[in-house]
Amino acid sequence: MEKQSDKPPTARNSKALRLAQNGDFPAIVALSRDLGVFTPEECDSLAIDLSSCDLEAGDRIMVRESPEGPLSGFIQFSPAPITKGTWYVYWIAVSSALHGQGVGSSLLSAAEGQVLVLGGRQVVIETSASSLFDSARSFYLRNGYNLIARIPDYYSDGDDKCVFLKRL
């Protein structure tokens, strides 16, 4: 993830946004662990996902640098295989100290801008129906995503999968 030829993101707070580099990966995983909503297994999986990101295949990770620490948020997004213009946001996380300050919206907006530049037409986000993710689901709705599906007991008994979609 060292270099990138795409145009830089254009969103509020964009001067603090940049593509991730390999040296950012430990801070990304630490941020995810510190939030307390992701399981240890999910954070371990994130560490593996980060190391296997492939720019040639379209994988992208953007971070928001911060004076408060090594980074204050990140987003990972990639094209959905065997589709024409559908992209997934796989991960988005913001330091809990900065929740409600527009950091997540700026990351999401920048990712959507990159998706458009790269020929994308829509973005899919999946998340848990667990109460731990209430604010995440509200965040997606506030940012123009529609809840298009809910799969009962997907993650475990009583923990449904919620699928959100936004046409760009």
Secondary structure as UniProt FT lines:
FT   TURN            12..13
FT   HELIX           14..16
FT   STRAND          17..19
FT   HELIX           22..24
FT   HELIX           25..35
FT   HELIX           40..51
FT   HELIX           55..57
FT   STRAND          60..66
FT   TURN            67..68
FT   STRAND          69..79
FT   TURN            81..82
FT   STRAND          86..94
FT   HELIX           96..98
FT   TURN            99..102
FT   HELIX           103..117
FT   TURN            118..119
FT   STRAND          122..128
FT   HELIX           131..133
FT   HELIX           134..142
FT   TURN            143..144
FT   STRAND          146..156
FT   TURN            157..158
FT   STRAND          159..167
//
